[in-house]
Amino acid sequence: MRKSSKVLAVIMIVAMLFTFTACGSETAHLVFTTGGTTGLYYAIGGEMSSLWAGHVEGVEVTVESSGGSKDNILAMHENNAELAMTQNDVMSYAYEGGDFFEGTVVDNFSAIGCVFPELCHLVVAKDAGIEKFEDIKGHNVSVGPAGSGHFFNATQLLELNGMSLDDIKAQYLDNTEIIEAFQNKQIDAFFITGGFPHASVTDVSLKRDIDIIEYSEEFIEQLHEKYSFFVPATIPGGTYEGVAEDKLVPAINATLVAADSVSEDVIYELTKSLFENVDELTNAKKSYITPEYAIQGVPTKAADLEAGIDYGSFHPGALKYYKEIGLIAD
């Protein structure tokens, strides 16, 4: 064999060995879409990414900002993201092709788990004579921008109370517009969904006396039966100026989801490490990040319902973890 041939053979062998080594230690690169850079989704997503970087080998998670729940689901649908934060009601609409998704079923993703509640506030002015839900009839009430998550939650709550938009003088205001309109007595109440304390509610409470409408346990149970993504939550007394009592309200859940294309082993490791090291997070919402909370209010895909699954559609890697610790039966 000539010298040049020997050199070529050595180069090929080294290249093959390098390829085998690289394949054996291949890193999974995952894009994690969250929300706006000033929002909670982006902040808590960044903390999760840092946690995983310290505890899960062979996985690199890149956090990206986004327009929120719907955009994140569409990013996975278009194979532009592998992990995302989304509200569980938007997740349900995607599975059904309803509301935001206008007839297009998007179901190539599943839950890792719910991470914290986003509460459905119905904020009312104390000087408007509104003491219970039905009292908003005939009043100027903001239901959020048409087609928004606030809007859908408002119409669902109206429906379960035997009412519709026709029973109120509906205003379609965004968060900034709500503050000015409420202060100027152009509206007497508004629906808004989000974590607590919600900045808009805090702001208006300092400019006009407020109360927050409370719901009965029975009502929230009925709401959950019709819309499985609703869960009960409590706004602690003192969260907002002038509201001293705890308030039981419906909530939806911020949910960590993954594309079904991500391997079971990767999602299992991410799920396990998140719960076992959650104390490393600094965000106040970490108190909700438990396996027990994670399985509440997860929507179910049509295919899973047909298969008799009634506990929600979980990614196989997350499901493996919940079964391993005894929260979901085999």
C-alpha positions as CSV (number, residue, x, y, z in Angstrom):
1,M,0.0,0.0,0.0
2,R,1.4,3.4,-1.0
3,K,2.0,6.0,1.7
4,S,-0.8,8.2,0.5
5,S,-3.3,5.3,0.6
6,K,-2.2,4.5,4.2
7,V,-2.7,8.1,5.2
8,L,-6.1,8.2,3.6
9,A,-7.1,5.0,5.4
10,V,-6.1,6.4,8.8
11,I,-8.0,9.6,8.2
12,M,-11.2,7.6,7.3
13,I,-10.8,5.4,10.5
14,V,-10.4,8.5,12.7
15,A,-13.4,10.1,11.0
16,M,-15.5,7.0,11.7
17,L,-14.5,6.9,15.3
18,F,-15.3,10.6,15.7
19,T,-18.7,10.0,14.2
20,F,-19.5,7.1,16.5
21,T,-18.4,9.1,19.5
22,A,-20.4,12.1,18.6
23,C,-23.5,10.0,18.0
24,G,-23.1,8.3,21.4
25,S,-23.0,11.6,23.2
26,E,-25.4,13.6,21.0
27,T,-26.9,16.6,22.7
28,A,-30.7,17.2,22.4
29,H,-31.2,20.9,21.4
30,L,-34.7,22.1,22.5
31,V,-36.3,25.4,21.8
32,F,-38.6,26.6,24.6
33,T,-41.1,29.3,23.6
34,T,-42.6,31.2,26.5
35,G,-44.1,34.7,26.4
36,G,-43.1,38.4,26.3
37,T,-39.8,39.3,27.8
38,T,-41.4,41.2,30.7
39,G,-43.9,38.5,31.5
40,L,-44.0,35.6,33.9
41,Y,-43.8,32.9,31.3
42,Y,-40.5,34.2,30.0
43,A,-39.1,34.6,33.6
44,I,-40.1,31.2,34.9
45,G,-39.1,29.5,31.6
46,G,-35.6,31.0,32.0
47,E,-35.3,29.6,35.5
48,M,-36.4,26.2,34.4
49,S,-33.8,26.2,31.6
50,S,-31.1,27.1,34.1
51,L,-32.2,24.3,36.4
52,W,-32.2,21.7,33.6
53,A,-28.7,22.9,32.5
54,G,-27.4,22.0,36.0
55,H,-29.1,18.7,36.3
56,V,-29.8,17.0,32.9
57,E,-26.8,16.0,30.8
58,G,-27.1,15.9,27.0
59,V,-30.0,18.4,26.8
60,E,-29.6,22.1,25.9
61,V,-32.8,24.2,26.3
62,T,-32.9,27.6,24.5
63,V,-35.6,30.0,25.9
64,E,-37.3,32.2,23.3
65,S,-39.9,35.0,23.8
66,S,-43.2,34.8,22.0
67,G,-46.7,36.2,21.7
68,G,-47.9,33.7,24.3
69,S,-50.1,30.6,24.5
70,K,-51.5,30.3,20.9
71,D,-48.2,31.3,19.3
72,N,-46.4,28.7,21.3
73,I,-48.7,25.9,20.2
74,L,-48.5,27.0,16.6
75,A,-44.7,27.0,16.9
76,M,-44.8,23.3,17.9
77,H,-47.3,22.6,15.2
78,E,-44.9,24.1,12.7
79,N,-41.9,22.2,14.2
80,N,-40.2,25.5,15.4
81,A,-40.3,24.6,19.1
82,E,-40.1,21.5,21.3
83,L,-41.1,22.9,24.6
84,A,-43.6,25.7,25.5
85,M,-45.7,27.4,28.1
86,T,-49.4,27.7,27.4
87,Q,-52.7,28.1,29.2
88,N,-54.6,24.8,29.6
89,D,-57.7,26.3,28.1
90,V,-55.9,27.3,24.9
91,M,-54.4,23.8,24.9
92,S,-58.0,22.4,25.0
93,Y,-59.1,24.7,22.1
94,A,-56.1,23.4,20.1
95,Y,-57.1,19.8,20.7
96,E,-60.7,20.5,19.6
97,G,-59.9,23.0,16.8
98,G,-62.1,25.5,18.6
99,D,-62.0,29.3,19.3
100,F,-58.5,30.6,18.6
101,F,-57.8,27.7,16.1
102,E,-60.9,28.2,13.9
103,G,-61.5,24.5,13.1
104,T,-57.9,23.4,12.8
105,V,-57.0,20.6,15.2
106,V,-53.5,20.9,16.6
107,D,-52.6,17.9,18.7
108,N,-48.9,17.1,18.1
109,F,-48.0,18.1,21.6
110,S,-48.8,16.9,25.2
111,A,-48.5,18.1,28.7
112,I,-45.5,17.8,31.0
113,G,-47.6,19.3,33.7
114,C,-49.4,22.3,35.0
115,V,-47.2,24.7,36.9
116,F,-49.3,27.5,38.4
117,P,-52.8,28.9,38.3
118,E,-54.0,32.0,36.4
119,L,-57.1,33.2,38.2
120,C,-60.3,34.5,36.7
121,H,-60.9,37.8,38.4
122,L,-64.2,39.6,38.2
123,V,-63.4,42.9,39.6
124,V,-66.2,45.3,40.5
125,A,-66.5,48.8,41.8
126,K,-67.8,49.0,45.4
127,D,-69.8,52.2,44.5
128,A,-71.6,50.4,41.7
129,G,-73.9,48.3,43.9
130,I,-72.6,45.0,42.6
131,E,-72.4,42.3,45.3
132,K,-72.8,39.1,43.3
133,F,-72.3,37.9,39.8
134,E,-75.9,38.5,38.6
135,D,-75.6,42.1,39.6
136,I,-73.4,43.0,36.7
137,K,-76.6,42.9,34.5
138,G,-77.0,46.2,32.7
139,H,-73.6,47.5,33.7
140,N,-70.7,48.5,31.5
141,V,-68.4,45.5,31.9
142,S,-65.1,44.9,30.1
143,V,-64.8,41.3,28.8
144,G,-61.3,41.8,27.3
145,P,-60.4,42.2,23.6
146,A,-62.7,40.1,21.3
147,G,-61.1,36.7,20.8
148,S,-58.7,37.0,23.7
149,G,-58.3,34.5,26.5
150,H,-60.0,37.0,28.9
151,F,-62.9,37.2,26.4
152,F,-63.4,33.4,26.2
153,N,-63.2,33.0,30.0
154,A,-65.7,35.8,30.5
155,T,-68.2,34.3,28.1
156,Q,-67.9,30.9,29.7
157,L,-68.5,32.3,33.2
158,L,-71.5,34.3,31.9
159,E,-72.9,31.2,30.3
160,L,-72.7,29.1,33.5
161,N,-74.4,31.9,35.3
162,G,-77.3,31.8,32.9
163,M,-76.2,35.0,31.2
164,S,-74.7,36.2,27.9
165,L,-73.0,39.3,26.5
166,D,-76.5,40.6,25.8
167,D,-77.2,40.9,29.5
168,I,-74.4,43.4,30.0
169,K,-73.0,46.4,28.2
170,A,-69.9,44.6,27.0
171,Q,-66.7,46.6,26.5
172,Y,-63.8,45.0,24.7
173,L,-60.8,46.7,26.5
174,D,-57.2,45.6,26.9
175,N,-55.4,45.8,30.2
176,T,-54.2,49.4,29.7
177,E,-57.6,50.6,28.6
178,I,-59.3,48.9,31.6
179,I,-57.3,51.0,34.1
180,E,-58.4,54.3,32.7
181,A,-62.0,53.3,32.0
182,F,-62.5,51.9,35.5
183,Q,-60.9,55.0,37.2
184,N,-63.1,57.3,35.1
185,K,-66.3,55.3,35.9
186,Q,-66.8,54.4,32.2
187,I,-67.0,50.7,33.3
188,D,-68.1,49.3,36.7
189,A,-66.6,45.8,36.4
190,F,-64.1,43.8,34.3
191,F,-63.1,40.3,33.7
192,I,-59.4,39.6,33.6
193,T,-57.4,36.3,33.8
194,G,-53.9,36.1,35.2
195,G,-51.7,35.3,38.1
196,F,-52.1,37.2,41.3
197,P,-51.4,39.9,42.2
198,H,-52.4,41.1,38.8
199,A,-50.8,44.4,38.0
200,S,-53.9,45.9,36.4
201,V,-56.1,44.9,39.4
202,T,-53.5,46.4,41.8
203,D,-53.5,49.6,39.9
204,V,-57.2,50.1,39.8
205,S,-57.6,49.2,43.5
206,L,-55.5,52.3,44.4
207,K,-57.7,54.6,42.4
208,R,-61.3,53.3,43.1
209,D,-62.6,51.0,45.8
210,I,-63.0,47.5,44.5
211,D,-64.3,44.1,45.4
212,I,-63.8,40.7,43.8
213,I,-66.7,38.4,43.1
214,E,-66.5,35.1,44.8
215,Y,-67.9,31.8,43.5
216,S,-69.2,28.8,45.3
217,E,-67.5,25.4,45.3
218,E,-70.6,23.9,43.6
219,F,-70.4,26.5,40.8
220,I,-66.7,25.7,40.2
221,E,-67.4,22.0,40.1
222,Q,-70.1,22.5,37.5
223,L,-67.8,24.7,35.5
224,H,-65.1,22.0,35.6
225,E,-67.6,19.4,34.5
226,K,-68.4,21.5,31.4
227,Y,-64.9,22.8,30.8
228,S,-62.3,20.4,32.3
229,F,-59.5,23.0,32.2
230,F,-61.0,25.1,35.1
231,V,-59.7,24.4,38.6
232,P,-60.5,26.1,41.9
233,A,-58.1,28.7,43.3
234,T,-58.0,31.3,46.1
235,I,-57.1,34.9,46.0
236,P,-55.7,35.5,49.6
237,G,-57.2,38.3,51.5
238,G,-55.0,41.4,51.4
239,T,-53.7,40.7,47.9
240,Y,-55.5,43.8,46.7
241,E,-56.2,47.1,48.5
242,G,-59.6,47.0,50.2
243,V,-60.2,43.3,49.7
244,A,-59.6,41.8,53.1
245,E,-61.2,38.3,52.7
246,D,-60.0,35.3,50.8
247,K,-61.9,34.9,47.5
248,L,-62.6,31.5,45.9
249,V,-62.5,31.8,42.1
250,P,-62.1,29.6,39.0
251,A,-58.7,29.4,37.5
252,I,-57.0,28.0,34.4
253,N,-53.5,26.6,34.6
254,A,-50.3,27.7,33.0
255,T,-49.0,24.5,31.6
256,L,-45.6,23.2,30.5
257,V,-46.0,21.2,27.3
258,A,-43.7,19.3,24.9
259,A,-43.9,18.3,21.2
260,D,-44.7,14.6,20.9
261,S,-41.6,14.2,18.7
262,V,-39.3,14.7,21.7
263,S,-38.1,11.4,23.1
264,E,-39.6,9.8,26.1
265,D,-36.3,9.6,27.9
266,V,-35.5,13.4,27.5
267,I,-38.9,14.5,28.8
268,Y,-38.7,12.0,31.7
269,E,-35.4,13.5,32.8
270,L,-36.7,17.1,32.4
271,T,-39.8,16.2,34.4
272,K,-38.0,14.4,37.2
273,S,-35.3,17.0,37.6
274,L,-37.7,19.9,37.7
275,F,-39.7,18.4,40.6
276,E,-36.7,17.1,42.5
277,N,-34.8,20.4,42.3
278,V,-37.7,22.9,42.3
279,D,-36.3,24.7,45.4
280,E,-33.6,26.1,43.2
281,L,-36.1,28.3,41.5
282,T,-36.6,31.8,42.9
283,N,-39.9,32.7,41.4
284,A,-42.8,32.8,44.0
285,K,-44.9,30.6,41.8
286,K,-42.5,27.7,42.6
287,S,-44.8,26.7,45.5
288,Y,-47.3,25.4,42.9
289,I,-44.7,23.3,41.0
290,T,-45.4,19.9,42.5
291,P,-46.3,16.6,40.9
292,E,-49.7,16.7,42.6
293,Y,-50.5,20.1,41.2
294,A,-49.1,19.2,37.8
295,I,-51.8,16.7,36.9
296,Q,-54.7,18.9,37.6
297,G,-56.8,20.3,34.7
298,V,-54.8,18.8,31.9
299,P,-57.0,18.5,28.7
300,T,-57.3,15.3,26.8
301,K,-57.0,14.7,23.1
302,A,-59.8,13.1,21.1
303,A,-57.6,10.0,20.4
304,D,-56.8,9.6,24.1
305,L,-60.5,10.0,25.0
306,E,-61.4,7.2,22.5
307,A,-58.7,5.1,24.2
308,G,-60.4,5.5,27.6
309,I,-57.8,7.9,29.0
310,D,-59.6,10.4,31.3
311,Y,-56.7,12.0,33.3
312,G,-55.4,14.2,30.5
313,S,-52.9,13.9,27.6
314,F,-49.4,13.7,29.0
315,H,-46.2,13.2,27.1
316,P,-45.0,9.6,27.6
317,G,-41.9,10.8,29.5
318,A,-43.9,12.8,32.0
319,L,-46.5,10.0,32.3
320,K,-43.7,7.6,33.1
321,Y,-42.6,9.8,36.0
322,Y,-46.2,10.3,37.4
323,K,-46.8,6.5,37.3
324,E,-43.4,5.9,38.9
325,I,-44.3,8.0,41.9
326,G,-47.8,6.6,42.1
327,L,-49.9,9.6,41.1
328,I,-51.3,8.0,38.0
329,A,-52.2,4.3,38.0
330,D,-51.0,2.0,35.3
